[in-house]
Amino acid sequence: MRQTARMPRLALATAIAAAGRDDDLAPLLDACAAAGLQVQARAWDDPSVSWGRFDAVLLRSTWDYTGRLREFLDWCARVSARTRLLNPLPVVGWNVDKHYLADLAARGVLVVPGAFVEPEQDPLPALQAFLAAHPHAAEFVVKPAVGAGARDVQRYAREQEFAAANHLGRLLEAERSALLQPYLPAVDRDGETGLVFLAGEFSHAIRKHALLQRDRPSEALFAPERIEPRTPRPDELALALQALAAAGAALRMRAPLAYARVDLLRGDDGQPRLLELELCEPSLFLAQAPGSAERFARALAQRLGAR
């Protein structure tokens, strides 16, 4: 008697704190089920989940990991030892800390310029050195090296040096590395371009409107964003592909990642620059590209051997 092939089991990992906030989750659940997968959404911080019973765990809206990094990475390691983690553990460990931008810059990727400040440094001298290195930056940004969305990120004018140093000092006192970057004025005019790749192939792009204001750092899990579809320019697509190739070389990856989002801004010279390479838990803005959830689901089903 011929046995019926078992449908692969896939978990979409979210977080208890993100319940109801992931706009990608419902369409992806439906698309995965239609593609022949047994799919469930489960919170990474729910201790009752037996992750080993899934054929793969796809990281999605695990957005609270930034304040629980060691706990999250330990969970990723346990899951990776029991089943297939997407994206893989080495990718996650590298990508959750923005120091990866230095790796990519060293490989020739044009990134938004910046300087990392470590917990053992004094905040005011470090900030003054950064400002001296960027004399034409009318404004700048202070952000944690491990962070998601706009949480603990703030935009400052040069004359707000002491307020910015206090912000920087709070991050360093909490043993958090920080990243200082010039605020690129083009974002107020053009916004930010996010290019989404699914299974290594370009899928769609979105525009994020300018988000940061000069008030105080956001403490929310993530800040509300204005999103709309965008067709990327050829130089943006070229930079995104270069960034992904450089990441693949740095991590010695042999296969395309299940997903990636490449966030770009225009520099003062008009060239696109990499702001972030999101390989861990980015929103993919599936609603902005009809058919993208179905394409993603089919790629996942093929990767997991669904029939």
Short mmCIF file of the C-alpha atoms (twelve columns), coordinates in Angstrom:
data_MODEL
# 
_entry.id   MODEL 
# 
loop_
_atom_site.group_PDB 
_atom_site.id 
_atom_site.type_symbol 
_atom_site.label_atom_id 
_atom_site.label_alt_id 
_atom_site.label_comp_id 
_atom_site.label_asym_id 
_atom_site.label_seq_id 
_atom_site.Cartn_x 
_atom_site.Cartn_y 
_atom_site.Cartn_z 
_atom_site.pdbx_PDB_model_num 
ATOM 1   C CA . MET A 1   0.000  0.000  0.000   1 
ATOM 2   C CA . ARG A 2   1.423  3.364  -1.016  1 
ATOM 3   C CA . GLN A 3   1.966  5.773  1.867   1 
ATOM 4   C CA . THR A 4   0.959  9.413  1.552   1 
ATOM 5   C CA . ALA A 5   3.901  11.804 1.909   1 
ATOM 6   C CA . ARG A 6   3.857  13.798 5.136   1 
ATOM 7   C CA . MET A 7   3.422  17.545 4.791   1 
ATOM 8   C CA . PRO A 8   6.466  19.386 6.208   1 
ATOM 9   C CA . ARG A 9   5.864  21.214 9.486   1 
ATOM 10  C CA . LEU A 10  6.907  24.854 9.635   1 
ATOM 11  C CA . ALA A 11  6.808  27.201 12.623  1 
ATOM 12  C CA . LEU A 12  6.739  30.957 12.137  1 
ATOM 13  C CA . ALA A 13  8.525  32.336 15.192  1 
ATOM 14  C CA . THR A 14  7.041  35.501 16.663  1 
ATOM 15  C CA . ALA A 15  7.054  36.921 20.205  1 
ATOM 16  C CA . ILE A 16  4.468  37.228 22.932  1 
ATOM 17  C CA . ALA A 17  5.052  41.010 22.918  1 
ATOM 18  C CA . ALA A 18  4.448  41.163 19.147  1 
ATOM 19  C CA . ALA A 19  1.002  39.537 19.226  1 
ATOM 20  C CA . GLY A 20  -1.265 41.173 16.655  1 
ATOM 21  C CA . ARG A 21  1.457  43.523 15.370  1 
ATOM 22  C CA . ASP A 22  2.996  41.501 12.528  1 
ATOM 23  C CA . ASP A 23  1.131  42.405 9.346   1 
ATOM 24  C CA . ASP A 24  3.054  39.739 7.399   1 
ATOM 25  C CA . LEU A 25  1.952  36.889 9.623   1 
ATOM 26  C CA . ALA A 26  -1.646 36.207 8.479   1 
ATOM 27  C CA . PRO A 27  -0.961 36.287 4.717   1 
ATOM 28  C CA . LEU A 28  2.141  34.141 5.154   1 
ATOM 29  C CA . LEU A 29  0.265  31.570 7.230   1 
ATOM 30  C CA . ASP A 30  -2.413 31.302 4.545   1 
ATOM 31  C CA . ALA A 31  0.108  31.132 1.712   1 
ATOM 32  C CA . CYS A 32  2.201  28.460 3.427   1 
ATOM 33  C CA . ALA A 33  -0.859 26.301 4.059   1 
ATOM 34  C CA . ALA A 34  -1.853 26.639 0.387   1 
ATOM 35  C CA . ALA A 35  1.694  25.644 -0.631  1 
ATOM 36  C CA . GLY A 36  1.455  22.320 1.181   1 
ATOM 37  C CA . LEU A 37  3.015  23.111 4.545   1 
ATOM 38  C CA . GLN A 38  1.673  22.397 8.008   1 
ATOM 39  C CA . VAL A 39  2.296  25.849 9.431   1 
ATOM 40  C CA . GLN A 40  1.794  27.381 12.860  1 
ATOM 41  C CA . ALA A 41  2.778  30.685 14.465  1 
ATOM 42  C CA . ARG A 42  4.530  30.242 17.805  1 
ATOM 43  C CA . ALA A 43  6.215  32.705 20.174  1 
ATOM 44  C CA . TRP A 44  9.928  32.152 20.666  1 
ATOM 45  C CA . ASP A 45  9.567  32.989 24.367  1 
ATOM 46  C CA . ASP A 46  6.750  30.480 24.990  1 
ATOM 47  C CA . PRO A 47  8.405  27.718 27.048  1 
ATOM 48  C CA . SER A 48  5.624  25.234 26.253  1 
ATOM 49  C CA . VAL A 49  6.567  24.928 22.548  1 
ATOM 50  C CA . SER A 50  8.406  21.775 21.428  1 
ATOM 51  C CA . TRP A 51  10.437 23.193 18.567  1 
ATOM 52  C CA . GLY A 52  11.939 19.862 17.596  1 
ATOM 53  C CA . ARG A 53  8.628  18.645 16.216  1 
ATOM 54  C CA . PHE A 54  8.880  21.150 13.344  1 
ATOM 55  C CA . ASP A 55  10.921 20.511 10.216  1 
ATOM 56  C CA . ALA A 56  11.949 24.168 10.212  1 
ATOM 57  C CA . VAL A 57  11.509 27.326 12.284  1 
ATOM 58  C CA . LEU A 58  11.322 30.583 10.323  1 
ATOM 59  C CA . LEU A 59  12.280 33.669 12.325  1 
ATOM 60  C CA . ARG A 60  9.708  36.372 11.790  1 
ATOM 61  C CA . SER A 61  8.493  38.868 14.390  1 
ATOM 62  C CA . THR A 62  10.855 38.063 17.284  1 
ATOM 63  C CA . TRP A 63  11.105 41.794 17.793  1 
ATOM 64  C CA . ASP A 64  11.724 41.941 21.527  1 
ATOM 65  C CA . TYR A 65  15.062 40.123 21.329  1 
ATOM 66  C CA . THR A 66  17.112 43.325 21.552  1 
ATOM 67  C CA . GLY A 67  16.533 43.614 25.300  1 
ATOM 68  C CA . ARG A 68  17.018 39.873 25.816  1 
ATOM 69  C CA . LEU A 69  19.846 39.171 23.397  1 
ATOM 70  C CA . ARG A 70  21.646 36.406 25.268  1 
ATOM 71  C CA . GLU A 71  18.358 34.642 26.004  1 
ATOM 72  C CA . PHE A 72  17.340 34.929 22.358  1 
ATOM 73  C CA . LEU A 73  20.645 33.668 20.961  1 
ATOM 74  C CA . ASP A 74  20.596 30.754 23.422  1 
ATOM 75  C CA . TRP A 75  17.090 29.908 22.192  1 
ATOM 76  C CA . CYS A 76  18.271 30.105 18.569  1 
ATOM 77  C CA . ALA A 77  21.108 27.727 19.388  1 
ATOM 78  C CA . ARG A 78  18.737 25.229 21.027  1 
ATOM 79  C CA . VAL A 79  16.337 25.383 18.090  1 
ATOM 80  C CA . SER A 80  19.174 25.037 15.606  1 
ATOM 81  C CA . ALA A 81  20.342 21.899 17.395  1 
ATOM 82  C CA . ARG A 82  16.873 20.331 17.117  1 
ATOM 83  C CA . THR A 83  15.657 21.427 13.695  1 
ATOM 84  C CA . ARG A 84  16.359 23.784 10.801  1 
ATOM 85  C CA . LEU A 85  16.525 27.470 11.718  1 
ATOM 86  C CA . LEU A 86  15.814 30.016 8.976   1 
ATOM 87  C CA . ASN A 87  17.783 32.136 8.629   1 
ATOM 88  C CA . PRO A 88  20.618 29.969 10.049  1 
ATOM 89  C CA . LEU A 89  22.225 30.504 13.449  1 
ATOM 90  C CA . PRO A 90  25.566 31.927 12.176  1 
ATOM 91  C CA . VAL A 91  23.660 34.501 10.120  1 
ATOM 92  C CA . VAL A 92  21.542 35.528 13.098  1 
ATOM 93  C CA . GLY A 93  24.517 35.828 15.441  1 
ATOM 94  C CA . TRP A 94  26.336 38.059 12.948  1 
ATOM 95  C CA . ASN A 95  23.360 40.184 11.936  1 
ATOM 96  C CA . VAL A 96  21.851 41.120 15.314  1 
ATOM 97  C CA . ASP A 97  24.797 43.459 16.009  1 
ATOM 98  C CA . LYS A 98  25.366 46.421 13.688  1 
ATOM 99  C CA . HIS A 99  29.122 45.874 13.856  1 
ATOM 100 C CA . TYR A 100 28.458 43.783 10.738  1 
ATOM 101 C CA . LEU A 101 28.397 47.108 8.864   1 
ATOM 102 C CA . ALA A 102 32.148 47.385 9.445   1 
ATOM 103 C CA . ASP A 103 32.586 43.905 7.943   1 
ATOM 104 C CA . LEU A 104 30.645 44.921 4.848   1 
ATOM 105 C CA . ALA A 105 32.465 48.247 4.509   1 
ATOM 106 C CA . ALA A 106 35.776 46.374 4.647   1 
ATOM 107 C CA . ARG A 107 34.510 44.293 1.708   1 
ATOM 108 C CA . GLY A 108 33.842 47.372 -0.368  1 
ATOM 109 C CA . VAL A 109 30.143 47.956 0.320   1 
ATOM 110 C CA . LEU A 110 29.231 51.644 0.447   1 
ATOM 111 C CA . VAL A 111 27.607 52.092 3.867   1 
ATOM 112 C CA . VAL A 112 26.258 55.105 5.716   1 
ATOM 113 C CA . PRO A 113 29.397 56.436 7.444   1 
ATOM 114 C CA . GLY A 114 29.585 56.153 11.185  1 
ATOM 115 C CA . ALA A 115 31.582 55.328 14.291  1 
ATOM 116 C CA . PHE A 116 31.024 52.676 16.925  1 
ATOM 117 C CA . VAL A 117 31.388 53.614 20.585  1 
ATOM 118 C CA . GLU A 118 32.074 50.836 23.075  1 
ATOM 119 C CA . PRO A 119 31.012 50.643 26.742  1 
ATOM 120 C CA . GLU A 120 34.541 51.291 28.039  1 
ATOM 121 C CA . GLN A 121 34.783 54.631 26.196  1 
ATOM 122 C CA . ASP A 122 33.874 58.064 27.556  1 
ATOM 123 C CA . PRO A 123 30.739 59.305 25.772  1 
ATOM 124 C CA . LEU A 124 31.490 63.020 25.349  1 
ATOM 125 C CA . PRO A 125 35.032 62.670 23.920  1 
ATOM 126 C CA . ALA A 126 33.830 59.883 21.617  1 
ATOM 127 C CA . LEU A 127 30.974 62.059 20.369  1 
ATOM 128 C CA . GLN A 128 33.238 65.080 19.901  1 
ATOM 129 C CA . ALA A 129 35.684 62.980 17.881  1 
ATOM 130 C CA . PHE A 130 32.821 61.809 15.667  1 
ATOM 131 C CA . LEU A 131 31.583 65.366 15.109  1 
ATOM 132 C CA . ALA A 132 35.109 66.527 14.266  1 
ATOM 133 C CA . ALA A 133 35.368 63.725 11.688  1 
ATOM 134 C CA . HIS A 134 32.067 64.846 10.102  1 
ATOM 135 C CA . PRO A 135 32.221 68.656 10.101  1 
ATOM 136 C CA . HIS A 136 29.538 69.033 7.429   1 
ATOM 137 C CA . ALA A 137 26.908 66.949 9.239   1 
ATOM 138 C CA . ALA A 138 24.293 69.414 10.486  1 
ATOM 139 C CA . GLU A 139 22.511 66.575 12.276  1 
ATOM 140 C CA . PHE A 140 23.435 63.106 13.459  1 
ATOM 141 C CA . VAL A 141 21.908 59.953 14.913  1 
ATOM 142 C CA . VAL A 142 22.655 58.013 18.090  1 
ATOM 143 C CA . LYS A 143 21.524 54.381 18.058  1 
ATOM 144 C CA . PRO A 144 22.348 51.150 19.894  1 
ATOM 145 C CA . ALA A 145 24.474 48.616 18.000  1 
ATOM 146 C CA . VAL A 146 21.924 45.970 18.963  1 
ATOM 147 C CA . GLY A 147 18.479 47.334 18.261  1 
ATOM 148 C CA . ALA A 148 15.366 46.955 16.147  1 
ATOM 149 C CA . GLY A 149 13.070 49.555 14.665  1 
ATOM 150 C CA . ALA A 150 13.588 53.034 16.114  1 
ATOM 151 C CA . ARG A 151 13.789 51.970 19.751  1 
ATOM 152 C CA . ASP A 152 16.428 53.974 21.671  1 
ATOM 153 C CA . VAL A 153 17.338 55.841 18.461  1 
ATOM 154 C CA . GLN A 154 17.346 59.642 18.305  1 
ATOM 155 C CA . ARG A 155 18.263 62.379 15.868  1 
ATOM 156 C CA . TYR A 156 20.219 65.421 17.137  1 
ATOM 157 C CA . ALA A 157 21.456 68.768 15.835  1 
ATOM 158 C CA . ARG A 158 25.152 69.555 16.320  1 
ATOM 159 C CA . GLU A 159 24.322 72.086 19.035  1 
ATOM 160 C CA . GLN A 160 22.655 69.309 21.072  1 
ATOM 161 C CA . GLU A 161 26.042 67.797 21.826  1 
ATOM 162 C CA . PHE A 162 25.518 67.398 25.577  1 
ATOM 163 C CA . ALA A 163 22.025 65.931 25.248  1 
ATOM 164 C CA . ALA A 164 23.389 63.454 22.714  1 
ATOM 165 C CA . ALA A 165 26.308 62.621 24.994  1 
ATOM 166 C CA . ASN A 166 23.846 61.879 27.813  1 
ATOM 167 C CA . HIS A 167 21.905 59.542 25.521  1 
ATOM 168 C CA . LEU A 168 25.146 57.881 24.464  1 
ATOM 169 C CA . GLY A 169 26.214 57.588 28.101  1 
ATOM 170 C CA . ARG A 170 22.986 55.819 29.056  1 
ATOM 171 C CA . LEU A 171 23.599 53.199 26.370  1 
ATOM 172 C CA . LEU A 172 27.221 52.687 27.416  1 
ATOM 173 C CA . GLU A 173 26.327 52.466 31.119  1 
ATOM 174 C CA . ALA A 174 23.930 49.654 30.211  1 
ATOM 175 C CA . GLU A 175 26.876 47.834 28.572  1 
ATOM 176 C CA . ARG A 176 25.467 48.495 25.098  1 
ATOM 177 C CA . SER A 177 27.692 49.470 22.199  1 
ATOM 178 C CA . ALA A 178 26.423 52.430 20.174  1 
ATOM 179 C CA . LEU A 179 26.647 53.660 16.612  1 
ATOM 180 C CA . LEU A 180 26.926 57.336 15.625  1 
ATOM 181 C CA . GLN A 181 25.975 58.297 12.069  1 
ATOM 182 C CA . PRO A 182 25.409 61.560 10.191  1 
ATOM 183 C CA . TYR A 183 21.751 62.206 9.486   1 
ATOM 184 C CA . LEU A 184 21.491 62.180 5.697   1 
ATOM 185 C CA . PRO A 185 19.155 65.003 4.544   1 
ATOM 186 C CA . ALA A 186 18.008 63.018 1.498   1 
ATOM 187 C CA . VAL A 187 15.868 60.849 3.768   1 
ATOM 188 C CA . ASP A 188 13.524 63.803 4.393   1 
ATOM 189 C CA . ARG A 189 13.006 64.173 0.642   1 
ATOM 190 C CA . ASP A 190 13.290 60.623 -0.716  1 
ATOM 191 C CA . GLY A 191 12.697 58.451 2.324   1 
ATOM 192 C CA . GLU A 192 14.422 55.116 2.794   1 
ATOM 193 C CA . THR A 193 14.353 52.306 0.238   1 
ATOM 194 C CA . GLY A 194 13.930 48.733 1.484   1 
ATOM 195 C CA . LEU A 195 14.573 45.967 -1.044  1 
ATOM 196 C CA . VAL A 196 13.134 42.553 -0.166  1 
ATOM 197 C CA . PHE A 197 14.746 39.342 -1.379  1 
ATOM 198 C CA . LEU A 198 13.058 35.946 -1.072  1 
ATOM 199 C CA . ALA A 199 15.134 32.782 -1.538  1 
ATOM 200 C CA . GLY A 200 17.896 34.891 -3.018  1 
ATOM 201 C CA . GLU A 201 15.724 36.576 -5.656  1 
ATOM 202 C CA . PHE A 202 14.624 40.203 -5.649  1 
ATOM 203 C CA . SER A 203 10.912 40.329 -4.845  1 
ATOM 204 C CA . HIS A 204 9.804  43.928 -4.257  1 
ATOM 205 C CA . ALA A 205 10.768 47.227 -2.707  1 
ATOM 206 C CA . ILE A 206 9.156  49.750 -0.400  1 
ATOM 207 C CA . ARG A 207 9.637  53.338 0.610   1 
ATOM 208 C CA . LYS A 208 9.778  54.278 4.283   1 
ATOM 209 C CA . HIS A 209 9.087  57.919 4.992   1 
ATOM 210 C CA . ALA A 210 11.393 59.805 7.366   1 
ATOM 211 C CA . LEU A 211 10.822 58.608 10.909  1 
ATOM 212 C CA . LEU A 212 13.288 60.167 13.355  1 
ATOM 213 C CA . GLN A 213 12.425 63.432 15.065  1 
ATOM 214 C CA . ARG A 214 14.389 65.544 17.528  1 
ATOM 215 C CA . ASP A 215 12.427 64.858 20.695  1 
ATOM 216 C CA . ARG A 216 13.462 61.797 22.674  1 
ATOM 217 C CA . PRO A 217 14.370 58.181 21.917  1 
ATOM 218 C CA . SER A 218 11.423 55.893 21.289  1 
ATOM 219 C CA . GLU A 219 10.793 53.268 23.958  1 
ATOM 220 C CA . ALA A 220 8.130  51.394 21.988  1 
ATOM 221 C CA . LEU A 221 8.733  47.910 20.594  1 
ATOM 222 C CA . PHE A 222 8.731  49.555 17.177  1 
ATOM 223 C CA . ALA A 223 7.681  52.944 15.828  1 
ATOM 224 C CA . PRO A 224 4.753  53.374 13.413  1 
ATOM 225 C CA . GLU A 225 5.962  53.726 9.838   1 
ATOM 226 C CA . ARG A 226 4.534  55.171 6.617   1 
ATOM 227 C CA . ILE A 227 5.144  52.566 3.921   1 
ATOM 228 C CA . GLU A 228 4.400  52.546 0.212   1 
ATOM 229 C CA . PRO A 229 5.580  50.488 -2.775  1 
ATOM 230 C CA . ARG A 230 8.664  51.681 -4.628  1 
ATOM 231 C CA . THR A 231 10.487 50.642 -7.775  1 
ATOM 232 C CA . PRO A 232 14.209 50.630 -6.943  1 
ATOM 233 C CA . ARG A 233 16.658 52.405 -9.194  1 
ATOM 234 C CA . PRO A 234 19.333 50.293 -10.923 1 
ATOM 235 C CA . ASP A 235 22.103 51.597 -8.634  1 
ATOM 236 C CA . GLU A 236 20.030 50.667 -5.553  1 
ATOM 237 C CA . LEU A 237 19.463 47.139 -6.809  1 
ATOM 238 C CA . ALA A 238 23.158 46.815 -7.644  1 
ATOM 239 C CA . LEU A 239 24.203 47.921 -4.145  1 
ATOM 240 C CA . ALA A 240 21.693 45.554 -2.536  1 
ATOM 241 C CA . LEU A 241 23.067 42.619 -4.528  1 
ATOM 242 C CA . GLN A 242 26.627 43.635 -3.638  1 
ATOM 243 C CA . ALA A 243 25.735 43.790 0.073   1 
ATOM 244 C CA . LEU A 244 24.149 40.343 -0.030  1 
ATOM 245 C CA . ALA A 245 27.127 38.900 -1.882  1 
ATOM 246 C CA . ALA A 246 29.518 40.446 0.653   1 
ATOM 247 C CA . ALA A 247 27.493 39.011 3.529   1 
ATOM 248 C CA . GLY A 248 27.540 35.614 1.844   1 
ATOM 249 C CA . ALA A 249 31.312 35.787 1.524   1 
ATOM 250 C CA . ALA A 250 31.766 36.933 5.131   1 
ATOM 251 C CA . LEU A 251 29.602 34.080 6.419   1 
ATOM 252 C CA . ARG A 252 30.745 31.520 3.816   1 
ATOM 253 C CA . MET A 253 27.165 30.809 2.866   1 
ATOM 254 C CA . ARG A 254 26.597 28.117 0.247   1 
ATOM 255 C CA . ALA A 255 22.890 28.692 -0.401  1 
ATOM 256 C CA . PRO A 256 20.671 31.775 -0.729  1 
ATOM 257 C CA . LEU A 257 19.015 32.983 2.438   1 
ATOM 258 C CA . ALA A 258 15.310 32.362 2.911   1 
ATOM 259 C CA . TYR A 259 14.763 36.122 3.144   1 
ATOM 260 C CA . ALA A 260 16.619 39.403 3.376   1 
ATOM 261 C CA . ARG A 261 15.783 43.082 3.412   1 
ATOM 262 C CA . VAL A 262 18.336 45.665 2.333   1 
ATOM 263 C CA . ASP A 263 17.687 49.216 3.601   1 
ATOM 264 C CA . LEU A 264 19.314 52.070 1.667   1 
ATOM 265 C CA . LEU A 265 19.581 55.861 1.888   1 
ATOM 266 C CA . ARG A 266 20.952 58.404 -0.572  1 
ATOM 267 C CA . GLY A 267 24.150 60.102 0.544   1 
ATOM 268 C CA . ASP A 268 25.012 63.761 0.058   1 
ATOM 269 C CA . ASP A 269 26.832 62.727 -3.129  1 
ATOM 270 C CA . GLY A 270 23.635 61.184 -4.532  1 
ATOM 271 C CA . GLN A 271 24.911 57.624 -4.281  1 
ATOM 272 C CA . PRO A 272 22.911 54.960 -2.435  1 
ATOM 273 C CA . ARG A 273 24.425 53.768 0.826   1 
ATOM 274 C CA . LEU A 274 23.613 50.767 2.965   1 
ATOM 275 C CA . LEU A 275 21.823 51.695 6.177   1 
ATOM 276 C CA . GLU A 276 21.056 48.163 7.376   1 
ATOM 277 C CA . LEU A 277 21.096 44.609 6.072   1 
ATOM 278 C CA . GLU A 278 18.178 42.848 7.780   1 
ATOM 279 C CA . LEU A 279 18.657 39.064 7.890   1 
ATOM 280 C CA . CYS A 280 17.106 38.129 11.233  1 
ATOM 281 C CA . GLU A 281 13.514 39.331 11.722  1 
ATOM 282 C CA . PRO A 282 12.637 42.101 9.263   1 
ATOM 283 C CA . SER A 283 9.159  43.046 8.220   1 
ATOM 284 C CA . LEU A 284 8.865  42.009 4.577   1 
ATOM 285 C CA . PHE A 285 5.873  44.244 3.781   1 
ATOM 286 C CA . LEU A 286 4.131  41.481 1.865   1 
ATOM 287 C CA . ALA A 287 0.932  43.534 1.576   1 
ATOM 288 C CA . GLN A 288 2.798  46.075 -0.564  1 
ATOM 289 C CA . ALA A 289 3.524  43.452 -3.250  1 
ATOM 290 C CA . PRO A 290 0.568  41.263 -4.268  1 
ATOM 291 C CA . GLY A 291 1.691  37.684 -4.776  1 
ATOM 292 C CA . SER A 292 4.835  38.021 -2.659  1 
ATOM 293 C CA . ALA A 293 3.454  35.916 0.221   1 
ATOM 294 C CA . GLU A 294 2.627  33.142 -2.240  1 
ATOM 295 C CA . ARG A 295 6.088  33.331 -3.847  1 
ATOM 296 C CA . PHE A 296 7.723  33.173 -0.446  1 
ATOM 297 C CA . ALA A 297 5.579  30.233 0.626   1 
ATOM 298 C CA . ARG A 298 6.354  28.287 -2.565  1 
ATOM 299 C CA . ALA A 299 10.085 28.878 -2.050  1 
ATOM 300 C CA . LEU A 300 9.817  27.655 1.552   1 
ATOM 301 C CA . ALA A 301 7.828  24.603 0.480   1 
ATOM 302 C CA . GLN A 302 10.452 23.752 -2.128  1 
ATOM 303 C CA . ARG A 303 13.237 24.198 0.436   1 
ATOM 304 C CA . LEU A 304 11.462 21.851 2.843   1 
ATOM 305 C CA . GLY A 305 10.571 19.262 0.214   1 
ATOM 306 C CA . ALA A 306 6.805  19.733 0.173   1 
ATOM 307 C CA . ARG A 307 4.950  18.028 -2.681  1 
# 
